[in-house]
């Protein structure tokens, strides 16, 4: 992933947030993997509101890791 020009990150919504497995993977990768890369965010939910909370969480995480 370090050599990628961009990436697409996706997650189902679990109780209003991202999956634990995805959060753990992002935590292990570190800043240098995401630094100045273009990323696409994809979320899904069975709720009528969609995955608004999950998408918001992924946006905050992307900003935090300087994507």
Buried (B, 14 or more C-beta within 10 A) or exposed (E): EEEEEEBEBBBBBBEBBBBEEBBEEBEEEEEEBBEEBEBEBEBEBEEEEEBEBBBBBBEEBBEEBEB
